[in-house]
Structure formats: structure tokens, C-alpha cells
Amino acid sequence: MNSIVNNLWNRSRPGPASGRFELIVERDVEAQAGLVYRAFTDGLDAWFAEPGSLRMRAEENEPFFFETLQGNRRHPHYGRFLRLVPYDVVEMTWVTGPAGTGGAETVVTVELTPKEDGTHLRLIHAGFADARSRDRYVEEWSFVLDGLELAFPAEALMHVRSKEEQWGGLSLGT
């Protein structure tokens, strides 16, 4: 795993994802874009990462690490921030083990668009080597984003409305 981490930190930007597989998940979140942005840059341990495991500084080219816990199994996540545009975009590399990206460096881009009643979130996960790897994440990202509301104070969030639930907004591409 150290070779994965060393390669991850020493690369300036991952290669093009052309000819690779991607997925897109979209949500309308009833919270301001700034809150959603901070949930991905400063607050992953409030809704996604296992408490105490997060090592993250929200600066471009800075590496991060955290673990998730499913049952009694820990799943390490490695990456670094590629692009940070406050309130608009979070782009990061994403590397997980055999049950995820299989050690391949992929790219997650979270695009935030302010709306009258909150924020439209568009998550693009690109660079999967094959459809099987991508398909493992289709349900996973939907499940993870269901927990996003935990990152916000109760008074800042009424509920999260899933586009997939409303009209099949999940999109798969090659």
C-alpha cells in the first residue's frame, strides 16, 4: 500500500480518463453551497469518515486519508485535492482497496450550484478501469450521500431529496 501512497503524493495530476468508466450522482440538498462545500473539505468525519481516522487539510495538492467502517472491516481511502473552488467545486483523487477502486487512482469531482432552496450537488466519479469497478460505486455513492445531512446543523437542513428517487437521475457513462 505504501507504493500506492507514494505514487499518489508524487504525481501532479492523474492521467486522462478517456476510454474509462465514470458515474454521475446528482442531489438537491436543502443547505447553502458553503455548508455543502465544507462537508467535503472540512467535515467528512461528521458524515462519512470513521471518527478519529480523518487526516485532511483542504488545500490543493494536499494528501488526505480516512477510513470507513462497514461491519467490523475498515476501508482505507487515500487521495489529494486537485482543485478547490470555494462554494463551487471540490475535485480530488480517490484511491481505495480491492472492494473499491482496486488501488487505481480515480477522480471525484463535486460540483455545487446554488439554488433558491439550497444547492444542487453533482458528483462525478471518473477513471474506473472497468464497468465492474464503477458499478460497485453506483449504490455506494447514493448510500454515502444519504448521510450528508449529518454534516449540517439541524436548523440548516430540512431534508435531502434524491434526484434518483424523483426521476432516475443516476447516469452511467463509459
Backbone torsions as a table, in degrees:
resi	resn	phi	psi	omega
1	MET	NA	-28.5	179.5
2	ASN	-60.6	-36.0	179.1
3	SER	-64.3	-36.6	176.7
4	ILE	-63.1	-46.7	-178.3
5	VAL	-63.3	-46.6	-179.5
6	ASN	-61.7	-44.2	178.0
7	ASN	-63.3	-38.8	-178.8
8	LEU	-62.4	-44.6	-175.1
9	TRP	-75.2	-27.7	-174.3
10	ASN	-89.9	-9.2	-179.7
11	ARG	-88.6	142.0	-179.4
12	SER	-79.2	-36.4	179.9
13	ARG	-163.2	140.8	179.5
14	PRO	-65.1	155.8	179.5
15	GLY	-66.8	171.2	-178.1
16	PRO	-63.7	146.3	-178.6
17	ALA	-95.4	17.3	-178.5
18	SER	-62.3	139.9	-179.3
19	GLY	76.3	4.6	179.1
20	ARG	-105.9	174.2	-175.1
21	PHE	-99.5	148.2	178.3
22	GLU	-141.5	166.2	173.0
23	LEU	-137.5	157.0	178.8
24	ILE	-133.1	129.9	175.2
25	VAL	-123.7	132.8	-179.7
26	GLU	-123.4	144.8	179.1
27	ARG	-143.8	150.2	165.1
28	ASP	-102.6	124.3	-177.7
29	VAL	-114.5	129.4	-179.8
30	GLU	-87.2	65.3	175.7
31	ALA	-153.2	154.1	179.8
32	GLN	-64.4	151.6	-178.4
33	ALA	-57.0	-35.2	179.1
34	GLY	-62.0	-39.4	177.5
35	LEU	-66.5	-41.6	-179.9
36	VAL	-66.9	-42.9	177.4
37	TYR	-57.0	-47.6	-179.8
38	ARG	-65.8	-29.6	177.3
39	ALA	-62.4	-31.6	179.7
40	PHE	-90.2	-17.7	-175.8
41	THR	-111.5	-28.8	-176.2
42	ASP	-128.7	-9.6	-170.7
43	GLY	-128.4	24.2	-178.4
44	LEU	-58.8	-31.0	-178.3
45	ASP	-75.9	-6.5	176.1
46	ALA	-85.7	-15.9	-174.3
47	TRP	-146.1	-11.8	-173.7
48	PHE	-133.9	-57.3	-175.7
49	ALA	-74.7	149.8	174.3
50	GLU	-63.6	127.2	-179.6
51	PRO	-52.2	135.0	179.2
52	GLY	88.6	-9.4	-177.2
53	SER	-97.2	-15.1	-172.2
54	LEU	-74.8	127.0	172.0
55	ARG	-125.8	102.7	-172.3
56	MET	-153.3	135.5	170.0
57	ARG	-130.0	120.0	-173.4
58	ALA	-77.2	79.8	175.2
59	GLU	-141.5	144.1	179.7
60	GLU	-58.3	139.1	-178.4
61	ASN	71.3	5.7	176.8
62	GLU	-86.2	131.8	178.1
63	PRO	-74.7	158.1	172.9
64	PHE	-140.3	162.0	177.6
65	PHE	-148.8	142.4	168.2
66	PHE	-159.8	167.8	176.8
67	GLU	-122.8	151.3	167.1
68	THR	-114.3	160.1	-178.8
69	LEU	-124.2	122.9	176.3
70	GLN	-125.5	112.8	-172.1
71	GLY	66.0	-125.4	177.2
72	ASN	-108.5	16.3	-179.3
73	ARG	-104.8	131.2	176.4
74	ARG	-92.1	139.8	179.7
75	HIS	-123.9	107.3	-179.8
76	PRO	-74.1	145.1	176.9
77	HIS	-128.0	128.8	179.5
78	TYR	-122.5	152.5	174.2
79	GLY	178.5	-172.9	173.6
80	ARG	-153.4	154.0	-179.9
81	PHE	-78.6	127.9	176.9
82	LEU	-94.0	-42.0	-175.8
83	ARG	-148.8	131.0	176.9
84	LEU	-130.2	115.6	175.6
85	VAL	-120.5	101.1	-173.8
86	PRO	-47.6	132.3	179.0
87	TYR	71.4	-1.9	-176.0
88	ASP	-123.2	-52.0	-171.0
89	VAL	-142.5	136.8	167.3
90	VAL	-125.8	119.7	177.9
91	GLU	-125.8	130.9	-175.6
92	MET	-147.5	152.8	170.5
93	THR	-75.5	159.0	-174.2
94	TRP	-146.7	117.5	-180.0
95	VAL	-130.4	127.5	175.0
96	THR	-133.5	179.6	-175.0
97	GLY	-84.9	-158.0	-174.0
98	PRO	-56.9	-33.1	-178.7
99	ALA	-83.0	-1.1	-178.8
100	GLY	-124.2	-108.3	-178.9
101	THR	-83.2	-3.6	179.8
102	GLY	67.2	27.0	-179.0
103	GLY	87.5	-5.7	179.1
104	ALA	-77.1	142.1	176.3
105	GLU	-81.7	116.4	177.3
106	THR	-113.2	176.0	-179.9
107	VAL	-127.1	128.7	175.1
108	VAL	-109.1	126.4	176.3
109	THR	-119.7	125.9	177.0
110	VAL	-111.9	114.9	179.1
111	GLU	-104.5	132.2	-177.4
112	LEU	-118.6	128.8	178.8
113	THR	-124.2	115.9	179.0
114	PRO	-62.0	142.9	176.3
115	LYS	-130.8	168.0	179.8
116	GLU	-57.6	-39.8	-176.1
117	ASP	-108.4	23.8	178.5
118	GLY	146.2	-132.3	-174.4
119	THR	-140.9	137.1	171.0
120	HIS	-91.6	124.4	-179.5
121	LEU	-108.0	128.1	176.0
122	ARG	-123.9	114.4	-180.0
123	LEU	-105.7	122.4	178.5
124	ILE	-114.7	122.4	177.5
125	HIS	-116.0	111.0	-171.1
126	ALA	-122.7	159.1	173.8
127	GLY	98.3	13.1	176.6
128	PHE	-66.1	140.8	-179.1
129	ALA	-71.6	-26.2	-177.8
130	ASP	-153.7	167.2	-178.2
131	ALA	-64.3	-34.3	-179.0
132	ARG	-62.1	-45.4	177.9
133	SER	-62.1	-46.0	178.6
134	ARG	-60.0	-45.5	-175.7
135	ASP	-63.1	-28.6	176.1
136	ARG	-61.3	-30.5	-176.9
137	TYR	-88.4	-15.0	-177.9
138	VAL	-56.6	-56.7	179.6
139	GLU	-71.9	-34.4	-177.5
140	GLU	-60.5	-48.4	-179.8
141	TRP	-65.2	-38.1	177.1
142	SER	-61.1	-43.8	178.3
143	PHE	-63.5	-46.3	-179.1
144	VAL	-60.9	-46.1	-178.4
145	LEU	-67.3	-22.9	173.6
146	ASP	-60.4	-29.1	-179.9
147	GLY	-86.3	-2.7	-177.5
148	LEU	-57.2	-34.7	-178.6
149	GLU	-59.3	-21.0	179.3
150	LEU	-68.6	-17.1	-178.6
151	ALA	-79.7	-12.3	-173.2
152	PHE	-110.5	147.0	171.8
153	PRO	-61.4	145.6	-175.7
154	ALA	-52.7	-38.4	-177.5
155	GLU	-71.8	-15.0	-178.8
156	ALA	-94.5	-6.5	-174.2
157	LEU	-140.5	125.3	177.2
158	MET	-89.7	-50.3	174.5
159	HIS	-171.4	163.1	176.8
160	VAL	-103.6	129.3	-178.7
161	ARG	-111.4	121.3	-175.8
162	SER	-87.3	126.6	175.7
163	LYS	-62.5	-35.5	179.2
164	GLU	-60.9	-39.6	179.9
165	GLU	-69.0	-33.4	-177.3
166	GLN	-76.9	-47.7	-176.0
167	TRP	-157.6	38.7	172.3
168	GLY	65.2	44.0	-175.7
169	GLY	-75.6	3.3	177.8
170	LEU	-77.5	133.2	-176.2
171	SER	-130.4	134.7	177.9
172	LEU	-113.8	138.7	178.3
173	GLY	-133.5	165.7	175.9
174	THR	-110.1	NA	NA
